[in-house]
C-alpha cells in the first residue's frame, strides 16, 4: 500500500503531562484504522495532530497529495484551514452540525466553503444523502432526525468534498448498539467505496474489530499495531441494506 499520511517523532505536551511521546505513525491509502487506548493515552491528541487541528510541539507530519507531499507541521493557519476543508473530512461523536440548517444545507455547506455554487452544492449533497439512506429527508433539520440519521448526515458532509482522509472521533459513542452498528456499516462501506482512508478513535472494541488495523496507545506511545489484518468473522461485515453500488461514482 502507498502511505498517504506519515508522522515522525510526534511530541505534544500539556501542563503536567506528555500527550504524545515521540510517536511514529503511517496510514496507508484506503485503510481503515482504529486508534484505541485508555482515557488520557493520547489517542485523540494524535488524531487532532494528524488532522491539522492541533500543532505538535515537535515532529513532522506529511500528507501525500496527488500533486506533491505537504508538511502539515510547517503550514500556516490559513493553509491548514484550506487543507482541512479540501483534503480531510470529520465525523465527531455529536456530529458538530448546524442545527439551524437542514440536512442538505449542512452537507452542501462543506462544498460552498470551497467555492462551489449553492445549486451545485445542494444537488451533490442530496446525492450523498440518498446514497446513505436519507432520501426524502433532505429538508429536515437535525431535531427532526434520529441520532443515527444525524450521524449519516455528518458522514455525508465528511466525504462530499472528495476528502482523501476521514477522521472520526468516537462516531458511534452516543448511539445505542443497534444504531451504532448501522452507522458503522455506513461509515466503513462508504469510505471503502471511494478508496479513502479512515482513522477512527474509539473506546468500543466492536468498532475497533471492524477496522482493518488497530493501533493502541498508552501514555502517549504506540504500544501495539496490528498492521493489516485479513477480514474474518470479526472483520468488516457485509454491506448494510443501503445500496452503495455505484452511489459514489459522481
C-alpha positions as CSV (number, residue, x, y, z in Angstrom):
1,X,0.0,0.0,0.0
2,X,1.0,3.6,-0.5
3,X,1.4,5.8,2.5
4,X,-0.9,8.8,2.5
5,X,-0.3,10.2,5.9
6,X,3.0,9.9,7.8
7,X,4.0,11.2,11.2
8,X,7.5,11.1,12.6
9,X,8.6,11.6,16.2
10,X,5.5,13.5,17.2
11,X,5.6,15.1,20.6
12,X,2.9,17.0,22.3
13,X,2.9,18.3,25.9
14,X,0.1,19.6,28.1
15,X,0.7,21.1,31.6
16,X,1.9,18.3,33.8
17,X,1.7,15.6,31.2
18,X,3.0,14.3,27.9
19,X,0.2,13.5,25.4
20,X,2.4,12.2,22.6
21,X,5.9,10.9,23.3
22,X,7.9,10.6,20.0
23,X,5.2,8.8,18.1
24,X,5.8,7.4,14.6
25,X,2.7,6.6,12.6
26,X,1.9,5.8,9.0
27,X,-1.6,5.5,7.4
28,X,-1.8,3.8,4.0
29,X,-4.3,4.8,1.3
30,X,-7.6,3.0,1.6
31,X,-7.0,1.6,5.1
32,X,-9.5,1.8,7.9
33,X,-7.6,2.2,11.2
34,X,-8.9,2.2,14.7
35,X,-6.9,4.1,17.3
36,X,-7.6,2.8,20.8
37,X,-6.3,3.2,24.4
38,X,-7.5,4.3,27.8
39,X,-8.6,7.9,28.6
40,X,-5.5,10.1,28.6
41,X,-3.5,7.8,26.4
42,X,-3.1,10.4,23.7
43,X,-5.3,8.9,21.0
44,X,-7.5,12.0,20.4
45,X,-4.4,14.2,20.5
46,X,-2.8,12.0,17.9
47,X,-5.9,12.3,15.7
48,X,-6.1,16.0,16.1
49,X,-2.4,16.5,15.2
50,X,-2.7,14.3,12.1
51,X,-5.8,16.3,11.1
52,X,-4.1,19.6,11.5
53,X,-6.4,20.7,14.3
54,X,-3.5,20.7,16.9
55,X,0.1,21.5,16.2
56,X,2.6,19.1,17.7
57,X,5.4,20.6,19.8
58,X,7.9,18.7,17.7
59,X,8.0,16.2,14.9
60,X,6.9,16.1,11.3
61,X,3.5,15.2,9.6
62,X,3.4,14.6,5.9
63,X,0.3,14.2,3.7
64,X,1.0,12.7,0.3
65,X,-1.4,14.6,-2.1
66,X,-1.7,13.8,-5.8
67,X,0.3,16.9,-6.6
68,X,3.1,16.8,-4.0
69,X,3.8,16.0,-0.4
70,X,2.6,18.6,2.2
71,X,4.3,19.1,5.6
72,X,1.3,19.9,7.9
73,X,3.6,20.9,10.7
74,X,5.1,23.7,8.7
75,X,1.8,25.2,7.2
76,X,0.4,28.4,8.4
77,X,-3.1,28.7,9.8
78,X,-4.8,29.7,6.5
79,X,-3.2,26.9,4.6
80,X,-4.2,24.4,7.3
81,X,-7.8,25.6,7.2
82,X,-7.8,25.1,3.5
83,X,-6.3,21.7,3.8
84,X,-8.9,20.6,6.4
85,X,-11.7,21.8,4.0
86,X,-10.4,20.2,0.9
87,X,-8.4,17.1,1.8
88,X,-9.9,16.0,5.2
89,X,-13.3,15.0,6.4
90,X,-14.5,14.8,10.0
91,X,-17.1,12.8,11.9
92,X,-17.4,13.6,15.6
93,X,-19.4,12.0,18.4
94,X,-22.0,14.7,18.5
95,X,-22.0,15.4,14.7
96,X,-20.9,19.0,15.1
97,X,-23.5,20.0,12.6
98,X,-25.5,23.3,12.5
99,X,-29.0,22.7,14.0
100,X,-30.5,25.8,12.2
101,X,-29.7,24.3,8.8
102,X,-31.4,21.4,7.0
103,X,-29.7,18.1,6.3
104,X,-28.9,19.1,2.7
105,X,-27.7,22.5,3.8
106,X,-25.3,21.0,6.4
107,X,-23.8,18.8,3.7
108,X,-23.8,21.4,1.0
109,X,-22.0,23.9,3.3
110,X,-18.8,21.9,3.0
111,X,-18.8,22.4,-0.7
112,X,-19.9,26.1,-0.6
113,X,-17.0,26.9,1.7
114,X,-14.7,25.7,-1.1
115,X,-16.3,28.0,-3.6
116,X,-18.9,25.7,-5.2
117,X,-22.2,27.5,-6.0
118,X,-25.2,26.7,-3.9
119,X,-27.3,24.9,-6.5
120,X,-24.5,22.5,-7.4
121,X,-23.6,22.0,-3.8
122,X,-27.1,21.1,-2.8
123,X,-27.6,18.8,-5.7
124,X,-24.3,17.0,-4.8
125,X,-25.3,16.9,-1.1
126,X,-28.7,15.4,-2.0
127,X,-27.0,12.6,-3.9
128,X,-24.9,11.8,-0.9
129,X,-27.8,11.8,1.5
130,X,-29.7,9.5,-0.8
131,X,-26.8,7.1,-1.1
132,X,-26.6,7.0,2.7
133,X,-30.3,6.1,3.1
134,X,-31.7,9.6,3.7
135,X,-33.6,10.2,0.5
136,X,-36.7,12.3,1.3
137,X,-35.1,13.7,4.5
138,X,-33.1,16.5,2.8
139,X,-35.2,19.3,4.2
140,X,-35.4,18.1,7.7
141,X,-33.5,19.9,10.5
142,X,-31.4,18.0,13.0
143,X,-34.1,18.0,15.6
144,X,-36.3,16.1,13.2
145,X,-33.8,13.3,12.7
146,X,-32.8,10.4,14.9
147,X,-29.3,10.2,16.3
148,X,-28.3,7.6,13.7
149,X,-29.6,9.8,10.9
150,X,-27.8,12.8,12.2
151,X,-24.5,10.8,12.1
152,X,-25.3,9.8,8.5
153,X,-25.6,13.5,7.6
154,X,-22.2,14.0,9.3
155,X,-20.7,11.1,7.2
156,X,-22.1,12.7,4.0
157,X,-20.6,16.0,5.0
158,X,-17.2,14.4,5.7
159,X,-17.0,13.0,2.2
160,X,-18.9,15.3,-0.1
161,X,-15.8,17.3,-0.9
162,X,-13.8,14.3,-2.0
163,X,-11.6,14.3,1.1
164,X,-8.7,11.9,1.0
165,X,-8.7,11.1,4.7
166,X,-11.8,10.9,7.0
167,X,-11.2,11.3,10.7
168,X,-13.8,10.0,13.1
169,X,-13.7,10.7,16.9
170,X,-16.0,8.3,18.7
171,X,-18.5,8.4,15.9
172,X,-20.9,5.9,17.5
173,X,-20.3,6.9,21.1
174,X,-23.6,8.5,21.6
175,X,-25.7,5.8,19.9
176,X,-27.3,2.5,21.1
177,X,-25.7,-0.7,20.0
178,X,-28.1,-1.4,17.1
179,X,-27.8,2.1,15.7
180,X,-24.1,2.1,16.3
181,X,-23.7,-1.0,14.1
182,X,-25.8,0.6,11.3
183,X,-23.9,3.8,11.4
184,X,-20.6,2.0,11.4
185,X,-21.7,0.0,8.3
186,X,-22.5,3.2,6.5
187,X,-19.2,4.8,7.5
188,X,-16.9,1.8,6.6
189,X,-18.6,1.0,3.4
190,X,-19.0,4.5,2.0
191,X,-15.3,5.3,2.8
192,X,-14.2,2.0,1.2
193,X,-16.3,2.5,-1.9
194,X,-14.2,5.6,-2.6
195,X,-10.8,4.2,-1.7
196,X,-10.4,6.7,1.1
197,X,-8.5,6.4,4.4
198,X,-10.4,6.2,7.7
199,X,-8.9,6.9,11.1
200,X,-11.3,6.2,14.0
201,X,-10.7,7.0,17.7
202,X,-12.8,4.7,19.7
203,X,-13.3,3.1,23.2
204,X,-15.6,0.5,21.6
205,X,-13.9,-2.9,20.9
206,X,-16.7,-3.7,18.4
207,X,-15.8,-0.7,16.4
208,X,-12.1,-1.4,16.5
209,X,-12.7,-5.0,15.4
210,X,-14.4,-3.9,12.3
211,X,-11.4,-1.9,11.1
212,X,-8.6,-3.4,9.1
213,X,-5.9,-2.2,11.5
214,X,-5.8,-1.4,15.2
215,X,-3.3,0.9,16.8
216,X,-3.1,1.1,20.6
217,X,-1.7,4.0,22.6
218,X,-0.7,4.1,26.3
219,X,0.9,7.1,28.0
220,X,1.5,8.9,24.7
221,X,3.2,6.0,23.0
222,X,2.1,3.3,20.5
223,X,2.3,0.0,22.3
224,X,0.7,-2.2,19.7
225,X,-0.1,-2.1,16.0
226,X,-1.9,-5.0,14.3
227,X,-0.8,-3.9,10.8
228,X,-3.2,-5.0,8.1
229,X,-5.2,-8.0,9.2
230,X,-7.3,-10.1,6.8
231,X,-11.1,-9.9,7.0
232,X,-12.6,-12.6,9.3
233,X,-15.8,-13.3,11.1
234,X,-15.0,-10.3,13.3
235,X,-13.8,-8.2,10.5
236,X,-15.8,-5.9,8.2
237,X,-19.3,-7.1,7.8
238,X,-21.3,-7.5,4.6
239,X,-22.8,-4.2,3.3
240,X,-25.9,-3.0,5.1
241,X,-29.2,-2.7,3.4
242,X,-28.2,0.7,2.0
243,X,-27.2,0.2,-1.6
244,X,-23.8,1.7,-2.2
245,X,-23.2,0.1,-5.6
246,X,-22.4,3.0,-7.9
247,X,-23.7,5.5,-5.5
248,X,-20.5,7.4,-5.1
249,X,-19.3,7.5,-8.7
250,X,-20.5,11.0,-9.1
